[in-house]
């Protein structure tokens, strides 16, 4: 294939099934206008980089190996770039599949809530068109990048996983390259289907947030530190409640009220049976992220201590 419109880049682990290939067969788009490049290995960023080197397409489509594609994803991506030629990178939401189990769907409801994931909720739901998007809106599970972007901003950082995608998007933005978010460029991505896997995922996101800021030499947005401060507050609450002032329990009461209200509203819209689980999962997402942040500082403290 000489001049495909899209080069579909798929990074996959050594023994993993490439599930995305099934939905690629069903997309409504001429087969002679896109190529598929699969790279296997233990490092997702390195796999993607190697695939990008081989890509011949005008636009590099970066997709996770286990997503299910909307049938019109290539048509919608092509249409977006035609209507907005000033944008060089665009992504869209990774939605929760209707086939997910009860727990996975509930974790998806939490991720697509602004109370659960702040601005990052745009990654997991259809939001409004955004022609000035950033790393809070996108993931490498679903993004389309003009070839020239990699020449200007570089490839994915092979020392970082997870979190290689927000680091890459931030670097792209720092190079004055325009990023967009389109609600019409859709993939479906299974959520973690157990409490442990969900907490582990969020914990890793918290930890790599600090690593990403260090690599980019940027200041962390204070909003990302709130979960870690909340965690410290909860750990200290028995002491400050009895030894300082009982009024200091007020932040916890405000949080519990917000948690219950959001959980109730979501359960009314989505699934009434999910109400008690949502309360637990909101706690889990905030505390797991906070633990991830604190574990980074813990690791850095002991590294410095050993060097002294």
Secondary structure, 3 states (H helix, E strand, C coil): CCCCCEEEEEEECCCCCCCHHHHHCCCCCCHHHEEEEEEECCCHHHHHHHHHHHCCCCEEEEEECCCEECCCHHHHHHHHHHHCCCCCEEECCEECCCCCCHHHHHHHHHHCCHHHHHHHHHHHCCCCCECCCCCCCCCCCEEEEEHHHHHHHCCCCCCCCCCHHHHHHHHHHHCCCCEEECCCCCEECCCCCCHHHHHHHHHHHHHHHHHHHHHHCCCCCHHHHHHHHHHHHHHHHHHHHHHCCHHHHHHHHHHHHHHHHHHHHHHHHCCHHHHHHHHHHHHHHHHHHHHHHHHHHHHHHHHHHHHC
